[in-house]
Amino acid sequence: MPTDVSLKRFAPALLRFTMAAVFVWFGTAQLLHSEMWVGFLPEFMLYTPIAPSTLVLVNGSAEIVLAVLLATGVYIRLSALILGLHLLGIAWNIGWNPTGMRDFGLALATLAISLRGDDFLSLDRFLKNKKLIRVSPVQPPK
């Protein structure tokens, strides 16, 4: 079956939007039902002076903020790197079972976004192309 080469350019954006949706979903679930997520905290986090439910709320908020940056295409590499490493830590904490392997695959997909950087639908690329982000050299007086 022949494929339209022009459709290939949508692949990075599709992956970016999909992973952002995953992180928004989990972040929102943590904000709405933080007590349900406390059991997923690594054991060492339970010894901090911060209440476990507060840690879950902070984590959920961070996931949503970084996912929105990822979805809009602002600071793609940084947000994807943070989210990917975070998810890698979650996969490690869960262990090598079906859930851990799924999270490991999602973490690598997110890290792949970080390696790729912006795409044609990202706000970063749009601003770069429109020259809205530029540093103009200082012109000597005439």
C-alpha positions as CSV (number, residue, x, y, z in Angstrom):
1,M,0.0,0.0,0.0
2,P,1.6,3.3,-1.0
3,T,1.9,5.9,1.7
4,D,1.6,9.6,1.2
5,V,5.0,11.1,2.2
6,S,3.4,14.3,3.3
7,L,1.6,12.4,6.1
8,K,5.0,11.5,7.7
9,R,5.4,15.0,8.9
10,F,2.4,14.6,11.3
11,A,4.1,11.7,13.2
12,P,6.2,13.8,15.6
13,A,3.2,16.1,16.4
14,L,0.9,13.1,16.9
15,L,3.3,11.5,19.3
16,R,3.8,14.8,21.2
17,F,0.0,15.4,21.5
18,T,-0.7,11.8,22.5
19,M,1.9,11.8,25.3
20,A,0.8,15.2,26.5
21,A,-2.8,13.8,26.7
22,V,-1.5,10.9,28.8
23,F,0.2,13.2,31.2
24,V,-2.7,15.5,31.5
25,W,-5.0,12.6,32.2
26,F,-2.8,11.2,35.0
27,G,-2.1,14.7,36.4
28,T,-5.8,15.5,36.5
29,A,-6.5,12.1,38.2
30,Q,-3.9,12.9,40.8
31,L,-5.5,16.3,41.5
32,L,-9.0,14.9,41.7
33,H,-8.2,11.7,43.7
34,S,-4.9,12.3,45.4
35,E,-5.5,9.8,48.2
36,M,-5.9,7.0,45.6
37,W,-2.3,7.8,44.3
38,V,-0.5,7.8,47.6
39,G,0.2,4.1,47.3
40,F,2.3,4.7,44.2
41,L,4.8,7.0,46.0
42,P,8.2,5.5,46.4
43,E,8.8,4.4,50.0
44,F,11.5,7.0,50.7
45,M,9.0,9.8,49.9
46,L,6.9,8.7,52.8
47,Y,9.7,9.9,55.2
48,T,9.7,13.5,54.1
49,P,8.0,16.2,56.2
50,I,5.5,16.8,53.4
51,A,2.2,14.9,53.6
52,P,1.9,12.2,51.0
53,S,-1.3,13.6,49.5
54,T,0.5,17.0,49.1
55,L,3.3,15.2,47.2
56,V,0.7,13.7,44.9
57,L,-0.9,17.1,44.3
58,V,2.4,18.7,43.5
59,N,3.3,15.8,41.1
60,G,-0.1,16.0,39.4
61,S,0.2,19.8,39.0
62,A,3.7,19.5,37.6
63,E,2.6,16.8,35.1
64,I,-0.2,19.0,33.9
65,V,2.0,22.1,33.5
66,L,4.7,20.2,31.6
67,A,2.1,18.4,29.5
68,V,0.6,21.7,28.4
69,L,4.0,23.0,27.5
70,L,4.5,19.8,25.5
71,A,1.2,20.0,23.8
72,T,1.6,23.6,22.8
73,G,5.1,23.0,21.6
74,V,6.8,25.4,24.0
75,Y,10.1,24.1,25.5
76,I,9.5,20.7,24.0
77,R,12.9,19.3,24.7
78,L,13.0,20.3,28.3
79,S,9.4,19.4,29.2
80,A,9.7,16.0,27.4
81,L,13.0,15.3,29.1
82,I,11.6,16.0,32.5
83,L,8.4,14.0,31.9
84,G,10.4,11.1,30.3
85,L,12.9,10.8,33.1
86,H,10.0,11.1,35.7
87,L,8.1,8.3,34.0
88,L,11.3,6.2,33.8
89,G,11.6,6.6,37.6
90,I,8.0,5.5,37.9
91,A,8.6,2.4,35.8
92,W,11.7,1.6,37.8
93,N,9.7,2.0,41.1
94,I,6.8,-0.2,39.8
95,G,9.1,-2.9,38.7
96,W,9.4,-5.2,35.7
97,N,5.8,-6.3,35.4
98,P,3.2,-5.5,32.7
99,T,2.5,-2.0,34.2
100,G,6.2,-1.2,34.6
101,M,7.0,-2.3,31.0
102,R,4.1,-0.2,29.7
103,D,5.4,2.8,31.6
104,F,9.0,2.1,30.4
105,G,7.8,2.2,26.8
106,L,5.9,5.4,27.3
107,A,9.0,6.9,29.0
108,L,11.1,6.0,26.0
109,A,8.5,7.5,23.7
110,T,8.6,10.7,25.7
111,L,12.4,10.8,25.7
112,A,12.2,10.3,21.9
113,I,10.2,13.5,21.7
114,S,12.9,15.2,23.7
115,L,15.6,14.0,21.2
116,R,13.5,15.2,18.2
117,G,12.6,18.7,19.5
118,D,10.2,20.9,17.7
119,D,7.9,19.9,14.8
120,F,6.0,21.9,12.2
121,L,3.0,22.2,14.5
122,S,4.9,23.5,17.5
123,L,4.7,27.0,18.9
124,D,8.4,27.1,19.2
125,R,8.9,26.5,15.5
126,F,6.1,29.0,14.6
127,L,7.8,31.8,16.7
128,K,11.2,30.9,15.3
129,N,9.9,31.1,11.7
130,K,8.0,34.4,12.4
131,K,11.2,35.9,13.8
132,L,9.3,36.8,17.0
133,I,12.2,35.4,19.0
134,R,15.3,37.1,17.9
135,V,18.3,38.9,19.2
136,S,19.2,41.8,17.0
137,P,22.8,43.0,17.0
138,V,23.6,46.4,18.3
139,Q,23.9,48.9,15.4
140,P,26.7,51.4,15.7
141,P,25.4,55.0,15.7
142,K,25.7,56.9,12.4
